[in-house]
């Protein structure tokens, strides 16, 4: 039996974004479409108090950001990027062009073609998320994208040196200090100073997510990300201290970040609330994490391991951390998750920052039908066909002609029939 000992407020589905957010984003996009750079500058001044001569950073400005970091800081960024690059390259190597002769003289195939240009948005308002530069810019470069543009809002009134350094080391071709809806709109629509891109990726707040939703179709996107989510699944082989730390480590993302504990241990379910409160008393980000736990924290008690799997799949969380006697059981049986973190030696923070898997992941239950950002998101798998002989064209054409006739497509039928007439004599 599955029992809900602590329930959260209902989390709004992404399709039900508050009308105020939707309307505001719609107005900003329309203004950027009409007025270009002037509108971008207007909103940057209004929202970020940032009005530089140029939003694009010069080589000198980038070099100054890199020079302001210590050798240790630069080394740490390089280490993280090496891990992300290594795994992305392995993923890229798993994708193969194919070509096969399906019938005598009929050749079908596909080619994996990188998108030509991508805009990577790196959030930097509340926290300077430099790890997002690794996950987007570097992954796009490994995929083979020719032009990768990176943008982040100002932090404390200037470009954040660590974010800019991460963008630069990841291989960004252009770096901009501009944020919010105005950045997404500028790169999607193009202005005097912003050359448009084919695709925009990266996380952001509700306004950035809504901008991507409204502009999808005009440009491609990775996914529409909601608040960060974490699900911890543990049995009595795990201790309550590490469980509480892992829940609060993700709850600090935002006051609406769901943090869910799923267990078959009544003792852990009973003792967790007190341990959460103990850790909140010493956590510097408690003003955020405490609200997230209060409003969106859950404790769910199950009887069996199979119920844990069933409930985990129902939740379809962005991050799923499994700390049980047999974590591989969940790898073999769970189907709905953004990323799995198996065993007590790993955790979501490793995945967020450094271990090598991508941290841009599906939220709000969308893990039921999509995975997260990876090299394949930047690559179009495009098919082609060749017919080498008259005989093959007639063979396929006769089937095609009859099938078109069933559907009433006279023009389609003639496309087949003209080839039958032309090639049947020689065939």
C-alpha positions as a printed NumPy array, in Angstrom:
array([[  0.   ,   0.   ,   0.   ],
       [  1.222,   3.509,  -0.847],
       [  0.676,   6.141,   1.87 ],
       [  1.257,   9.889,   1.495],
       [  2.556,  11.077,   4.881],
       [  3.385,  14.596,   3.665],
       [  1.859,  16.046,   0.519],
       [  2.872,  19.103,  -1.463],
       [  0.863,  21.871,  -2.936],
       [ -0.209,  20.932,  -6.463],
       [  2.538,  21.846,  -8.911],
       [  1.235,  23.789, -11.907],
       [  1.701,  22.065, -15.226],
       [  3.894,  24.001, -17.634],
       [  0.914,  24.375, -19.985],
       [ -0.867,  26.329, -17.24 ],
       [  1.634,  29.131, -16.827],
       [  0.139,  32.119, -15.048],
       [ -1.554,  34.461, -17.479],
       [  0.524,  37.371, -16.187],
       [  3.738,  35.601, -17.195],
       [  2.297,  34.619, -20.553],
       [  1.057,  38.126, -21.331],
       [  4.287,  39.802, -20.233],
       [  6.387,  37.493, -22.397],
       [  4.087,  37.991, -25.378],
       [  4.463,  41.775, -25.087],
       [  8.257,  41.631, -24.821],
       [  8.562,  39.362, -27.849],
       [  6.272,  41.608, -29.896],
       [  8.286,  44.683, -28.909],
       [ 11.596,  43.054, -29.85 ],
       [ 10.072,  41.963, -33.172],
       [  8.999,  45.56 , -33.881],
       [ 11.853,  47.578, -32.438],
       [ 14.858,  45.279, -32.388],
       [ 17.88 ,  46.463, -30.43 ],
       [ 16.03 ,  49.407, -28.92 ],
       [ 13.58 ,  47.021, -27.249],
       [ 16.359,  44.709, -26.053],
       [ 18.138,  47.689, -24.522],
       [ 14.929,  48.967, -22.933],
       [ 14.222,  45.687, -21.141],
       [ 17.852,  45.121, -20.169],
       [ 17.899,  48.523, -18.485],
       [ 14.518,  47.922, -16.835],
       [ 15.051,  44.386, -15.533],
       [ 18.827,  44.107, -15.136],
       [ 19.942,  47.755, -14.844],
       [ 22.377,  46.903, -17.631],
       [ 22.907,  49.169, -20.647],
       [ 26.359,  48.551, -22.163],
       [ 27.606,  50.001, -25.419],
       [ 27.543,  46.491, -26.839],
       [ 25.888,  43.398, -25.384],
       [ 28.45 ,  41.24 , -27.157],
       [ 31.665,  40.965, -25.172],
       [ 34.9  ,  41.872, -26.927],
       [ 37.983,  39.675, -26.873],
       [ 39.49 ,  42.083, -24.34 ],
       [ 36.465,  41.845, -22.037],
       [ 36.5  ,  38.052, -22.231],
       [ 40.242,  37.96 , -21.512],
       [ 39.742,  40.214, -18.473],
       [ 37.109,  37.834, -17.086],
       [ 39.413,  34.844, -17.543],
       [ 42.342,  36.7  , -15.971],
       [ 40.286,  37.562, -12.881],
       [ 39.909,  33.891, -11.922],
       [ 42.508,  31.959,  -9.937],
       [ 44.412,  29.022, -11.391],
       [ 42.398,  26.738,  -9.097],
       [ 39.085,  28.113, -10.386],
       [ 40.121,  27.76 , -14.013],
       [ 41.437,  24.257, -13.344],
       [ 38.164,  23.245, -11.736],
       [ 36.173,  24.515, -14.728],
       [ 38.486,  22.652, -17.097],
       [ 38.108,  19.436, -15.085],
       [ 34.302,  19.637, -15.217],
       [ 34.372,  20.383, -18.933],
       [ 36.681,  17.452, -19.607],
       [ 34.135,  15.109, -18.004],
       [ 31.215,  16.592, -19.943],
       [ 33.189,  16.476, -23.194],
       [ 34.277,  12.867, -22.672],
       [ 30.733,  11.6  , -22.149],
       [ 29.31 ,  13.751, -24.966],
       [ 31.914,  12.336, -27.357],
       [ 30.927,   8.797, -26.393],
       [ 27.283,   9.67 , -27.029],
       [ 28.163,  11.207, -30.398],
       [ 30.076,   8.059, -31.356],
       [ 26.945,   5.996, -30.709],
       [ 25.144,   7.801, -33.556],
       [ 25.837,   6.365, -36.976],
       [ 24.887,   7.25 , -40.519],
       [ 23.206,   4.282, -42.193],
       [ 22.639,   3.089, -45.749],
       [ 20.925,  -0.136, -46.786],
       [ 19.641,  -1.745, -50.008],
       [ 16.086,  -2.656, -48.96 ],
       [ 15.119,  -4.057, -52.377],
       [ 17.317,  -4.756, -55.394],
       [ 18.269,  -1.311, -56.694],
       [ 16.57 ,   0.626, -53.838],
       [ 18.94 ,   2.442, -51.469],
       [ 17.686,   4.077, -48.258],
       [ 19.77 ,   5.862, -45.673],
       [ 20.038,   8.591, -43.121],
       [ 22.675,  11.156, -42.23 ],
       [ 23.192,  12.803, -38.853],
       [ 23.562,  16.524, -39.556],
       [ 24.351,  19.092, -36.832],
       [ 22.155,  22.176, -36.544],
       [ 23.992,  25.154, -38.069],
       [ 23.57 ,  27.668, -35.223],
       [ 22.548,  27.432, -31.578],
       [ 21.947,  29.974, -28.833],
       [ 22.848,  28.764, -25.324],
       [ 21.195,  30.574, -22.423],
       [ 23.015,  30.403, -19.085],
       [ 20.997,  31.622, -16.072],
       [ 22.8  ,  34.051, -13.789],
       [ 20.254,  36.   , -11.79 ],
       [ 19.912,  34.284,  -8.391],
       [ 22.843,  31.882,  -8.8  ],
       [ 25.584,  32.169, -11.452],
       [ 25.043,  28.75 , -13.05 ],
       [ 28.331,  28.433, -14.887],
       [ 27.798,  24.66 , -15.158],
       [ 25.073,  25.372, -17.72 ],
       [ 27.797,  26.632, -20.063],
       [ 29.465,  23.213, -20.021],
       [ 26.17 ,  21.438, -20.564],
       [ 25.005,  23.543, -23.515],
       [ 27.942,  25.239, -25.278],
       [ 30.367,  22.34 , -24.994],
       [ 27.784,  19.705, -25.906],
       [ 26.752,  21.694, -28.991],
       [ 30.386,  21.951, -30.056],
       [ 30.925,  18.204, -29.647],
       [ 27.815,  17.672, -31.776],
       [ 29.447,  19.713, -34.555],
       [ 27.398,  22.923, -34.441],
       [ 29.241,  25.55 , -36.502],
       [ 28.05 ,  28.683, -34.675],
       [ 27.412,  28.517, -30.946],
       [ 26.272,  31.715, -29.249],
       [ 26.257,  32.   , -25.442],
       [ 24.348,  34.549, -23.37 ],
       [ 23.946,  35.19 , -19.647],
       [ 22.496,  38.127, -17.731],
       [ 24.723,  40.44 , -15.714],
       [ 25.464,  39.452, -12.114],
       [ 25.914,  42.278,  -9.604],
       [ 25.946,  44.764, -12.462],
       [ 28.555,  43.174, -14.728],
       [ 29.343,  40.002, -16.667],
       [ 30.056,  37.184, -14.22 ],
       [ 33.739,  36.24 , -14.719],
       [ 33.265,  32.506, -14.032],
       [ 30.3  ,  32.211, -16.411],
       [ 32.182,  34.061, -19.165],
       [ 35.272,  31.904, -18.604],
       [ 33.193,  28.725, -18.774],
       [ 31.566,  29.903, -22.011],
       [ 34.952,  30.758, -23.5  ],
       [ 36.646,  27.507, -22.47 ],
       [ 33.636,  25.527, -23.746],
       [ 34.199,  27.003, -27.218],
       [ 31.493,  29.66 , -27.635],
       [ 31.902,  31.563, -30.891],
       [ 30.096,  34.641, -29.565],
       [ 29.524,  35.682, -25.936],
       [ 26.848,  38.152, -24.843],
       [ 25.908,  39.672, -21.517],
       [ 22.134,  39.913, -21.824],
       [ 19.384,  38.031, -20.085],
       [ 15.723,  37.257, -19.809],
       [ 13.011,  37.163, -22.434],
       [ 14.734,  39.921, -24.397],
       [ 17.77 ,  37.661, -24.948],
       [ 15.658,  34.72 , -26.094],
       [ 13.621,  36.949, -28.429],
       [ 16.696,  38.667, -29.893],
       [ 18.361,  35.389, -30.82 ],
       [ 15.151,  33.817, -32.076],
       [ 13.968,  36.751, -34.195],
       [ 17.204,  38.589, -34.955],
       [ 17.868,  42.315, -34.584],
       [ 20.465,  44.745, -35.882],
       [ 23.055,  43.448, -33.411],
       [ 21.826,  39.879, -32.902],
       [ 22.075,  37.404, -35.77 ],
       [ 19.306,  34.827, -35.315],
       [ 19.991,  31.181, -34.476],
       [ 18.234,  27.976, -35.463],
       [ 17.815,  26.634, -31.94 ],
       [ 17.875,  27.891, -28.334],
       [ 18.755,  25.701, -25.358],
       [ 19.305,  26.119, -21.654],
       [ 17.341,  26.534, -18.423],
       [ 15.878,  29.722, -17.01 ],
       [ 13.073,  31.152, -14.916],
       [  9.358,  30.977, -15.727],
       [  9.639,  33.923, -18.138],
       [ 12.517,  32.36 , -20.082],
       [ 10.671,  29.036, -20.24 ],
       [  7.535,  30.761, -21.509],
       [  9.55 ,  32.676, -24.126],
       [ 10.934,  29.398, -25.439],
       [  7.435,  27.953, -25.517],
       [  6.021,  30.898, -27.472],
       [  8.926,  30.977, -29.941],
       [  9.08 ,  27.219, -30.523],
       [  8.445,  26.618, -34.206],
       [ 10.212,  29.812, -35.177],
       [ 13.261,  28.199, -33.583],
       [ 13.961,  24.786, -32.149],
       [ 14.34 ,  24.3  , -28.409],
       [ 15.708,  21.606, -26.111],
       [ 12.764,  21.41 , -23.703],
       [ 10.605,  23.654, -21.523],
       [ 11.996,  23.319, -18.027],
       [  9.998,  24.02 , -14.894],
       [ 11.332,  24.255, -11.322],
       [ 14.096,  21.825, -10.35 ],
       [ 12.751,  18.533,  -8.971],
       [ 14.346,  15.77 ,  -6.945],
       [ 13.118,  12.362,  -5.834],
       [ 15.082,  10.359,  -3.278],
       [ 14.273,   6.642,  -3.055],
       [ 15.821,   4.91 ,  -0.038],
       [ 15.414,   1.877,   2.2  ],
       [ 16.758,   1.194,   5.69 ],
       [ 20.242,   0.557,   4.332],
       [ 20.568,   4.358,   4.095],
       [ 20.729,   6.861,   6.945],
       [ 18.453,   9.843,   7.405],
       [ 21.262,  12.435,   7.457],
       [ 22.313,  11.832,   3.853],
       [ 18.672,  11.665,   2.717],
       [ 17.902,  15.073,   4.23 ],
       [ 21.068,  16.582,   2.741],
       [ 20.179,  15.32 ,  -0.731],
       [ 16.615,  16.644,  -0.536],
       [ 17.662,  20.091,   0.702],
       [ 20.532,  20.259,  -1.779],
       [ 17.969,  20.514,  -4.566],
       [ 15.257,  22.369,  -2.631],
       [ 17.603,  25.372,  -2.458],
       [ 17.12 ,  25.942,  -6.194],
       [ 13.823,  27.745,  -5.614],
       [ 10.844,  28.1  ,  -3.305],
       [  8.743,  26.01 ,  -5.707],
       [ 11.232,  23.154,  -6.192],
       [  9.622,  19.787,  -5.363],
       [ 11.655,  17.505,  -3.079],
       [ 10.094,  14.071,  -2.611],
       [ 11.158,  11.202,  -0.351],
       [  9.977,   7.733,  -1.302],
       [ 10.714,   4.833,   1.063],
       [  9.599,   1.454,   2.357],
       [ 11.08 ,   2.199,   5.801],
       [  8.591,   3.536,   8.389],
       [ 11.498,   4.566,  10.612],
       [ 13.087,   6.766,   7.909],
       [  9.704,   8.278,   7.06 ],
       [  9.142,   9.103,  10.727],
       [ 12.573,  10.561,  11.505],
       [ 13.128,  12.576,   8.318],
       [ 11.136,  15.725,   9.282],
       [ 13.218,  16.324,  12.405],
       [ 16.486,  15.81 ,  10.496],
       [ 15.298,  18.244,   7.793],
       [ 14.689,  20.881,  10.473],
       [ 18.088,  20.226,  12.083],
       [ 19.904,  20.766,   8.783],
       [ 17.816,  23.8  ,   7.831],
       [ 18.998,  25.473,  11.032],
       [ 22.577,  25.482,   9.721],
       [ 22.01 ,  25.744,   5.935],
       [ 22.831,  29.166,   4.484],
       [ 20.198,  28.767,   1.768],
       [ 17.495,  27.795,   4.276],
       [ 15.308,  30.836,   3.47 ],
       [ 14.705,  29.225,   0.063],
       [ 15.03 ,  25.528,   0.883],
       [ 12.724,  25.697,   3.916],
       [  9.88 ,  27.172,   1.877],
       [ 10.365,  24.592,  -0.87 ],
       [ 10.266,  21.759,   1.67 ],
       [  7.268,  23.236,   3.487],
       [  5.205,  23.766,   0.34 ],
       [  6.504,  21.139,  -2.098],
       [  8.155,  18.495,   0.062],
       [  6.585,  15.046,   0.183],
       [  7.09 ,  11.846,   2.163],
       [  5.61 ,   8.694,   0.62 ],
       [  5.697,   5.324,   2.369],
       [  5.407,   2.083,   0.397],
       [  5.361,  -1.555,   1.448],
       [  7.373,  -3.156,  -1.37 ],
       [ 10.2  ,  -2.398,  -3.783],
       [  7.813,  -2.805,  -6.709],
       [  5.586,  -0.095,  -5.194],
       [  8.642,   2.163,  -5.007],
       [  9.214,   1.597,  -8.728],
       [  5.542,   2.149,  -9.534],
       [  5.373,   5.386,  -7.575],
       [  8.702,   6.582,  -8.943],
       [  7.448,   6.11 , -12.486],
       [  4.218,   7.95 , -11.655],
       [  6.151,  10.945, -10.33 ],
       [  8.567,  10.947, -13.322],
       [ 10.98 ,  13.284, -11.539],
       [ 13.768,  15.266, -13.148],
       [ 16.347,  13.758, -10.749],
       [ 15.915,  10.352,  -9.118],
       [ 18.437,   9.357,  -6.465],
       [ 18.318,   5.693,  -5.444],
       [ 19.956,   4.648,  -2.168],
       [ 18.8  ,   1.084,  -1.579],
       [ 20.409,  -2.327,  -1.143],
       [ 19.97 ,  -3.012,  -4.868],
       [ 19.931,   0.281,  -6.798],
       [ 20.427,  -1.549, -10.106],
       [ 16.912,  -2.96 ,  -9.71 ],
       [ 15.613,   0.552, -10.363],
       [ 17.861,   0.995, -13.396],
       [ 16.373,  -2.203, -14.814],
       [ 12.735,  -1.476, -13.969],
       [ 12.124,   2.299, -13.867],
       [ 11.168,   3.985, -17.141],
       [ 10.237,   7.597, -16.245],
       [ 13.048,   9.855, -15.033],
       [ 15.318,  12.624, -16.249],
       [ 18.466,  11.106, -14.755],
       [ 19.175,   8.315, -12.264],
       [ 21.786,   8.575,  -9.51 ],
       [ 22.476,   5.073,  -8.243],
       [ 23.904,   4.368,  -4.802],
       [ 25.021,   6.501,  -1.877],
       [ 28.398,   7.398,  -3.392],
       [ 26.852,   9.623,  -6.052],
       [ 24.273,  12.394,  -5.86 ],
       [ 22.43 ,  14.975,  -7.952],
       [ 25.017,  17.666,  -7.267],
       [ 27.673,  15.554,  -9.017],
       [ 25.438,  15.407, -12.076],
       [ 24.585,  19.096, -11.877],
       [ 28.174,  20.266, -11.788],
       [ 30.944,  17.925, -12.776],
       [ 30.538,  14.174, -13.307],
       [ 29.832,  14.415, -17.051],
       [ 26.154,  13.688, -17.689],
       [ 24.04 ,  16.629, -18.81 ],
       [ 22.067,  18.548, -16.194],
       [ 19.427,  20.044, -18.511],
       [ 16.622,  17.552, -17.876],
       [ 12.837,  17.154, -18.273],
       [ 10.557,  18.389, -15.467],
       [  6.834,  18.466, -14.601],
       [  6.295,  14.852, -15.632],
       [  7.668,  15.262, -19.158],
       [ 10.185,  12.493, -18.422],
       [  7.315,  10.213, -19.455],
       [  8.12 ,  11.011, -23.094],
       [ 11.485,  12.75 , -23.382],
       [ 15.013,  12.64 , -22.083],
       [ 17.28 ,  15.579, -21.382],
       [ 19.776,  17.588, -23.389],
       [ 22.53 ,  15.596, -25.128],
       [ 24.52 ,  15.742, -28.35 ],
       [ 21.62 ,  14.151, -30.222],
       [ 19.412,  17.195, -29.513],
       [ 21.726,  19.267, -31.696],
       [ 21.66 ,  16.776, -34.566],
       [ 19.028,  16.251, -37.247],
       [ 18.67 ,  12.691, -38.513],
       [ 17.732,  13.23 , -42.164],
       [ 16.767,  10.448, -44.557],
       [ 17.505,  10.034, -48.257],
       [ 16.653,   7.544, -50.986],
       [ 18.059,   6.463, -54.354],
       [ 16.576,   4.135, -56.94 ],
       [ 19.354,   2.695, -59.099],
       [ 17.576,   0.674, -61.814],
       [ 14.563,   0.904, -64.107],
       [ 13.297,  -2.381, -62.696],
       [ 13.364,  -1.061, -59.129],
       [ 11.524,   2.147, -60.074],
       [  8.777,   0.154, -61.832],
       [  8.441,  -2.284, -58.933],
       [  8.016,   0.45 , -56.324],
       [  5.991,   2.592, -58.738],
       [  3.295,  -0.009, -59.357],
       [  2.686,  -0.435, -55.628],
       [  2.778,   3.337, -55.149],
       [  0.296,   3.945, -57.987],
       [ -2.28 ,   1.578, -56.537],
       [ -1.838,   2.947, -53.001],
       [ -2.249,   6.523, -54.232],
       [ -5.41 ,   5.468, -56.038],
       [ -6.852,   4.123, -52.774],
       [ -6.298,   7.527, -51.186],
       [ -7.62 ,   9.538, -54.133],
       [ -4.349,  11.387, -54.719],
       [ -4.333,  11.761, -58.509],
       [ -1.176,  13.887, -58.628],
       [  0.731,  11.503, -56.395],
       [ -0.454,   8.611, -58.584],
       [  0.813,  10.34 , -61.716],
       [  4.251,  10.787, -60.147],
       [  4.415,   7.002, -59.968],
       [  2.66 ,   6.335, -63.286],
       [  4.969,   8.552, -65.349],
       [  7.908,   6.501, -64.159],
       [  6.134,   3.228, -64.839],
       [  5.466,   4.363, -68.425],
       [  8.989,   5.624, -68.882],
       [ 10.948,   2.767, -67.374],
       [  8.751,  -0.296, -67.9  ],
       [  9.791,  -0.808, -71.523],
       [ 13.441,  -1.091, -70.659],
       [ 12.656,  -3.048, -67.501]])
